Amino acid sequence: MISNFYPIIPAGGGGTRLWPLSRKSSPKFLYDLTGSGRSLLQSTVDRLLGLVPSKNILIITGQDHIKSVTRQLPELPSDSIIDELTPKDSMAAIGLTAAILHERHGDVVFGSFAADHVIENRDNEKFYKCVEKAVKIANDGYIATIGICPTDPTGAFGYIEKGGQIFDGISSVKQFVEKPSEQNAKKYFESGSYLWNAGIFVAKTSVLLNALKIQKPELYDGIIKIANAWDTPKQLIVQNKIWDKLEKVAIDYAIAEPVSKKGMMAVVEGDFSWTDVGDWDAIASLIEKSGKLKNLTEGKNVVLGDSEFVHNIQADGNIIFNSQEKLIVLLGVEGLAVIDSGDAVLVTRRDIAQKVKVIVPHLQDEDLDKYI
């Protein structure tokens, strides 16, 4: 356990690359997508309970998800669920929660952990050691992040270039790099100087809020006003007045990148398994590597949902999600994602699963918002 540490879990986003299962009203973090019996959000909380008591964990999520999140996490106190009204990207969400923590507990260290990332249970101890290192360096005034040691030269993730060593396993951040081309990803991988960006941030509340005040003063002012009113009868009045006017920006652009240029961003090297459950191919690959494959009829395929109604005949390397008692048969096909959400069916190739996100704007153009 880490004393005086408060994990934040931003649980937002539509997860458009996991359409048609992930929707605005029921995003991916509410589903069990690994066959563990727990949703991605529940698994994230389970992992963090190895570091802190349940009362230290805060979830920030959208209005539409409050009931589902509360139902899935009965162990959390009611004031641990923070309502962000409308999506404002990660800076407003994390900044508000950090400001609320500062009001409630003073200058404490918090950590932001995505609701939809997967770390194998066998690597929890490695994860805990990395968080402990991040908390230590955060207490020295740095904003810390955890970068994952890459296992292959993929262009699916952003990267962090390491600067000079601060302590063993902790370096300054030289720069953050957007998702690279395959050619550049190979260069990064071979150099040994780059880590995958897992989007984890650890800092003292005062350090993060001071950085926000410098980089985004208007956003800072709005967040502070809301946080000051949060545990008072004026909470909703103030939040409704201010929230929609806040700038929509990611924490990477608002704080991480400018702070790294000042030499005050630190990165802890994480050598634990980590997966950003970003698309159907990523989910299939995760389950394949974990040895949880289900063999149905013939061939090896990943099957989630109502698996007893899925049959694969001379079919290999597919992922199938069946949301209801509907017979799905795959015959003589390989490398497909077949996703039945009840009111919509997606059929695509696993190797282009990242492109599924283009479906949502297409549906919007066709006035098919009920499927988004």
N, C-alpha and C positions, 0 to 999 in steps of 0.2 A: 504494500500500500504506500502511496505517496501522500504525505500530509499537505494540507492547504493547497490542493490542486483540483481544478474544476474543468472537466472535459465538456466541450460544446459539440453538439452534433447538428449541423445544418442539414435539414431534411426537406429539400425542395427540388425544383426542376421537374420537367415533364418526362425525362428519359426517352426522348423521341427515337433514339436508335433501337429501343426495345418495344416499339410499336408492333402489333396492336395491343399487347398486354399492358404496357405502361402508358397511362393516359394522365391528363391534367388532374382528374378526380381520383385516380388510383395509381400513383407513380410506382416505379420499380422497387423502391426501398420497402414497400409494404408487402412484397411477395417473397416467398421462399424460392429462390432461383438456383439453389445449389444442392437441393435434396437433403438439407440438414434438418428439416422440420421447423426451422425458425426463419422468419423474414430477414432480409438484409439488415434492416434497422434493429431488430431484436438481437441479431448476432453481433452487431457493433456494440450495443449496450452490454451484452454478456461479456464481451472481451474487456470492456472498460471497467466492469465490476471487479476485475482482477487488480485494478489500480486504486480505485476509490469506492467509498460507499455510495449507494444509489442516490442519496440526497445531494451529492456533489455534481451529478450529471444533469445537463440542461439540453433540451431539444428545441430548436427553433424551426418552425414549420408553417405552412400556409393554413389559412382559415378552413379550407375544405378538408384538411387532413387531421385537424385537431382530434376529432372523435376517434378516428382509426388509430392514431398514434397513442392516445390515452388507453384505448382498449387493448392494444398490443403490449403496453408497458405499464401494467397496474402497479409495479413496484416503485415507480417514480412518484414523488409528491406532485400535487396539482400545479404548484407554482414553478415546477421545473419545465413546463411546456410553454414556450414563448411563441406568441402569434405574430407573424410578420405581415398580416393583412393581405398584401399583394407581393408577387415576386419582385425583388429588387437586387438580385444577384448577391454574391457572397459578402461584399464589404459591408453593406447595410445590415445584413443578418448577423454576421459575426461581430461587427462593431456594436450593435445594440445589445447583444447578449453579454459582451465584455463590459459594457457600460452598466448594465443591470447588476452584474457580478460586483463591479467596483462600488456601486451604491450599497449593496447588501453586505459585502464582506471586506471592503477595503482593497488594498493593492495586492491582489493574489495572482498566482500564475494560472493561466487557463490554456487549454489545448483544443484546437478545432480538428475534428475527425469526420470525414464524409460518412454518410449513412449507407452508402451503396458500394463500399470497397470490401474486398474479402481477404482475410488473412487466415491461413490454415491454423487450426487449433494447436497443432504440434509446434508452431512457431510463436505462440503467445509470449513465452518467456523472452525470446529475442526482441519482440516488439516492446515488451515492458522495459527492457534495458535501454532501448533507444529512447523511449519516452522519458525515462529517468535522466538520461544524458541531456535531452532537450530542456527539461525543467531546470537542470543545474545551470546550463548556459543562459537560459532565460532569466534566471535570478541574477546573472551578471550584467543584465541590461540589453542582451541581444534579443532579436526576434528570431526564433529558431524554426527550422523546418526539418522534416525527415525525408531524405532522398533514398530511393531504392536502388541497390546495386543491380544494374541491368543484366539480364540473363540472355538477351539476344538483341540484335540491332533493329528494333522495331521503330516505326514512325508513328505508332498509335498514341504515344504519350509525349508530354512536354519533358524537357530535360533541364537539369541544373548543372552548371559548370562550377566545379570546386575551385576555390582560391587557395590561399595559404592555410596551413594547419593551425588550429587554435589549441585543441587538445587531441589526444588519441581518438580517432574516429569522428572528429568534429573539425570542419573546415569553414572558412568564410565562404560566402557565395559570391562568385565572380559575376555570374549573370544567369538569368532565366532564359530558356530558349523554347520557342513555340514548337509544336509538333513538326519534326523535320522531314525532309524527303528521305527516301530509302538510302540514297547515297550519303547524305550527311549523317543519318542515323548510324551507318556503318562506321564512319569516321569517329563519331562520338564514342561508340562502343569499343573500338580498337584503341582509342587514346587512354582509356581508363580514368579520364578526368571528369566524366559526366555521370550523373545519376538520374533516374527517372523521378519526375516531379509528382509526388503522391498527394499534393495539396493539403498537407498537414502543417499547421502553424501553432507554435507554442510561444507564449510571451506573458510578461506581467501586464496586467490590465492598464497600468499607467503608461507603460512603454508603447503599447499599441495605440492607446487613445491619444497620446502626445504626437505620435507619428501621423495619425489621422488628422489631428488639428493642423499640423504643418502642411500636409499634402492636399487635404480636402477639407478646408475650414468650414464650408457651408454644410457639408455632410456631417461633419463633427458636431456642429452646433445643433442640428436637428436631432441627431441621435442622443445627445446629452439631455436635451429638453424632454424627450420621450422617456429616457431612463430615469430622470429625476421624478417623473410623475408615475412611474410604473407601478409601484406598490401602494398607490394612493387612489382615492375615489376619482381622481381626474385622469386616470390612465387612458381610458378610451377616448375621452374628449381631446386630449393632447395628441395621442397617436393618430386619430382620424384627421386631425388638422394638419399634421406635419408629414406623415409617412409617404403619401403619394407624391410629395414634392421632392423627396430625397433622390439623389443621383443614383442611377443604376450602373454599378461598376463592380468588377471582380476585385477581390483583395490583392490578387497578383499585380494588377496594374496600379491600384490605388496606393498600396503600401510596399509590397514585397520588392518590386523592381526598383523604385526610388531609394528605399532603405538599403538595398544591397549595394548600390553605387556609393553609399556613404560608409560601407564596410561594417555595417551593424546587423547584417543577416548572417546567421550561422546555419550550416547544414550538418545533420547527423547522418552517418551512413547506415542504412538499414539493410541487413542481410537476411531478412525474413521474406517468406513468400508473400506476394501481394498481387492482387488483381483488381483492376478497375472494371467492374461489370458494366462495360459500355455498350456491348452489342451481343447478338445471339451467338456469334462465333466465339467471343470471349467466354461466355458461359459454358459452351460446349467444351472448349479447350480446358477450362478449369476442372470440369467434372471428369474429363478423360484423364487428366494428369493425376487426379486424386484417387483413381481406381474405383469410382462409384458407378461405373458404366452398368447399365441394365441391358442384358441380352434378351431380345424379344424375337421369337421365331428364328430368324437367321441374321447374322451380321452383328456389328457393334454400333449402337446408336444411343445417343443421350435422349432420354424420355422423361419429361416432367409433367406434373399434373395427373390426370387419370390415365395412368400408363397401361392398365389392363385393357383399354379399348384401342391401343395402338399396336399395329402389327407391321413388322418390317420383313419383307420377303426379298432375298437377294439384294438387300439395301445396306449400305455401310456408310459410317461417318456422318450421319444426319443428326440434327437436333429437332425434336418434336415437342411441342407444348400443347396439351389437350386440356381445355378448361372445363369440359363437361363430358357426360357419358355419350360421346359421339365416336363412332368407329372411324379410325384413320388408318389407312393401309398405304404403305410405301412399297413399290415394286420396282426393283432394278434401277434404283437411283442412288447417287452418292453426293455427299457434301452439300446437302440442302438444309435450310431452316424452314420448317413447316409449323406455323404458330396459329392456333385457333383460340381466340379470346372469347368466343361465344357469338358476338355480333360481327366479327371480322376475321378473315383468314389471310395470313401472309405466307407467301411461298417465294423464297429467294435462295441464292447461293450463299453459303457461309463465307466465301472469300470476298463477297461484296457487302457483307452485313453492315459495315460502317455507313453505307449509303442509305440505309433505311430511314435516316432522319429527313431525307428529302420528301418523304411521303406526307408528312404533316403539313408543310406549306402547300403542297399539291391539293390536299383535301380542303384546306382553307380557301384556295382559289376556286374550288368546285362547290363551295357552300356546303361542305359535308362536316361541319364543325361537331356534330354529335358523335363522330367517330374519333375525335381528337382527345 
